[in-house]
Amino acid sequence: MRTPAEPLIPVERDPRKLRRTALILIVIMIASGILILMSYQKWGRLQAEKDSAHARPGIVGRIDNKAEFGVVRQDASGAKISELFGKVWVVCGVSVKDPDSWKATREVLLRLNQRYAGNDDFRVVCFTVDPNQEGHEVLDATAKELGVGLPKWWFAGAGEEFVHKFLKNQLKLGIMPHKKDGKWVYDSSITLIDRDRHIRRAVVPQQRGGPPYIAVFDFAQAADWDAKGVKTGVDKNNTEQLEFLLVKTIDELLAQPAAP
């Protein structure tokens, strides 16, 4: 004869234990979510740098081969813009008597000059925006102070009209140099020129789709963003990331031969 099963006795619920268990589960879920988010952000940063490194440099213009004009360099020697054709070169306007106006740009140019010291296909060109007051003696003193010289680094002057039109019309800089309160106001951005006279900029694909970002090599703006705490979304600050893009673009252009 079967013995009847004993009746089930419900277990008493301990509210404190339940709350503790729930709390532990919540903490585990939050910690897991944070770790997943951190891993995703790290992957995103690495992917962004990888994409930036392989993005094809954008063409935003071309220097007209009829824009030829002569300049006087820091050693008083004459030269022509056409001597730079076939090389990769970075060019910007400067006011050598106002070093703070191109401080951020100058620091980048010095690092570029050192990085490509052994490459004869690379040049740095600085046009003085005040050629009437910054003669070759002033340019020579600036070059010596920075420890740079020809043929790698040109400090060059020409007629004010020629220089200003070249910076604004040929290099596509934002403003025409002009004086305000006794100081020159000008765009100190670096312009990158390839072997075929094309003006190049870095192309940065967007992680969330949409048109790519075309990077202007404006290091004064990048330094200002860094001072204001503007984040880039990668492991570098604005100046470091912009320089990373510039170097990657230069490396790619140096690896390409000039078009026949």
Secondary structure, 3 states (H helix, E strand, C coil): CCCCCCCCCCCCCCHHHHHHHHHHHHHHHHHHHHHHHHHHHHHHHHHHHHHHHHCCCEEEEECCCCCCCEEEECCCCEEEHHHHCCCEEEEEEECCCCHHHHHHHHHHHHHHHHHCCCCCCEEEEEEECCCCCCCHHHHHHHHHHHCCCCCCEEEEECCHHHHHHHHHHHCCCCCCCEEECCEEECCCCEEEECCCCEEEEEEECCCCCCCCEEECECHHHHHHHHHCCCCCCCCCCHHHHHHHHHHHHHHHHHCCCCCC
